[in-house]
Amino acid sequence: MTHADFRRNCGFIGLGLAVILAGCKRETSPPQAPPSAVSAVTASRPTERPTGRWVAVERRSVTQTTPAVGSFRARQTTLLGSQVAGRVAEVLVDVGEIVRSGQELMRLDPTFFAIEIGQREADTEAARVKLAGARETVNALEAEVQVARTALAEAELEYTRMKNLWEKPSGEMPSISKQRYDAARFAHEQAQARVVAAQSRVAEQEAKLREHEAGVKQAEEALRYAMERLDEATIRAPYDAIVARRLVDPGEPVTATPVTHLLEVQEVGTLYLEYALPQELLSAVKPGTPVTFDAEGVTEDDVEAQTTMSVVYPTLDEATRSFRCRSVVANLKLTFRPGMLASVKVAVGQAQDVPVVPRSALKDTARGPAVMVANDGHPVERNIEVGAMDGSWAEVRSGLSEGDRVLVPETE
């Protein structure tokens, strides 16, 4: 046998041994463990540790709230018209614009109003001139009365002196002639008549003066009326509002009777938030009940705004057996608009000093609310009974004890 034959035979022998060993290995493989044993092994393995923070059960007071869907409504809605007839000259605002109280919104053509004011001003000036002339006449007549009274005083003195000289005791002769006495008496009577006549002229002129004063007042009132009409030709906002509708364009005629509606405005500085609650809560709420609301995508920083219930309507909707409520919402930044929807929460009760957990620790399961509870480093899921809940906390009625720690998952 050559050396090459020897090497070939050794190769065949080695290959055969490898095949025999492989077959023996398959035959000696240990039997598989039963399914129950596999499950036990798997359950004993540590689960993946959840991420988040652990919070201990503590005691707090929780306000129970009930949800509702609310709608914002303008506190005031006004259809603006004009108190004067005319033609639209300018429309200064458009739909959606925010306007302030007293802001000019629209102007009517002022031409005819300006002409009327000019006429009334002329009438007023003429009446004032007449009044001034009447006053001067009265002053002059009053001066005549004073002159007449002075003359009367002198005539009365002269008449008294002549009378004393004429009328003597029985048996004595008069000191003057009858002619002088009669002359003095006649002069006195004439002076009295002149005073009466002068006073009569003053009274007559004073009556005319009062007529002129009335004429001036009437002319001034007519002028004021004309100026008010010109002012009414400019339509102004009655309060802070938003323009909801524009109903006319420049060039259109406007009448006061019947009224032509020009614009519709809605007050938005303060809004009404109205919502419905089921009838079983009628005794749980009243004016002053705390209310929170959130208008999605509008409320600043996604923080619920707070207000109170202002009105509980006395009647119920027969179809839904619900009653309506109203809250007043300050809207100084004009964040909200009439017609917007809001998620409303109404406080309907309060649980005092009860065990609570964060609402973010709760999760829904087929058996109800559950939390992850620390269990000597091995978190376990535990179902609990939940009571009152507010925006952050949930009352725990059973399933946890004070001091237990629950997992608040991390928020992405």
HELIX and SHEET records of a PDB file:
HELIX    1   1 HIS A    3  GLU A   27  1                                  25    
HELIX    2   2 PRO A   35  SER A   44  1                                  10    
HELIX    3   3 THR A  111  TRP A  166  1                                  56    
HELIX    4   4 LYS A  178  GLU A  232  1                                  55    
HELIX    5   5 GLN A  279  LEU A  281  5                                   3    
HELIX    6   6 GLU A  300  ASP A  302  5                                   3    
HELIX    7   7 ARG A  359  ALA A  361  5                                   3    
SHEET    1   A 2 GLY A  52  ALA A  56  0                                        
SHEET    2   A 2 ARG A 405  PRO A 409 -1                                        
SHEET    1   B 8 GLU A 385  MET A 389  0                                        
SHEET    2   B 8 TRP A 393  SER A 398 -1                                        
SHEET    3   B 8 LEU A 341  PRO A 358 -1                                        
SHEET    4   B 8 GLU A  58  ALA A  74 -1                                        
SHEET    5   B 8 THR A 270  PRO A 278 -1                                        
SHEET    6   B 8 SER A 322  ALA A 330 -1                                        
SHEET    7   B 8 ALA A 305  ASP A 317 -1                                        
SHEET    8   B 8 PRO A 290  ASP A 294 -1                                        
SHEET    1   C 4 THR A  77  GLY A  81  0                                        
SHEET    2   C 4 HIS A 261  GLU A 267 -1                                        
SHEET    3   C 4 ALA A 241  ARG A 246 -1                                        
SHEET    4   C 4 ILE A  98  VAL A  99 -1                                        
SHEET    1   D 4 THR A 234  ARG A 236  0                                        
SHEET    2   D 4 GLU A 104  LEU A 108 -1                                        
SHEET    3   D 4 GLY A  86  VAL A  91 -1                                        
SHEET    4   D 4 PRO A 253  VAL A 254 -1                                        
SHEET    1   E 3 LYS A 363  THR A 365  0                                        
SHEET    2   E 3 GLY A 368  VAL A 373 -1                                        
SHEET    3   E 3 VAL A 380  ASN A 383 -1                                        
END                                                                             
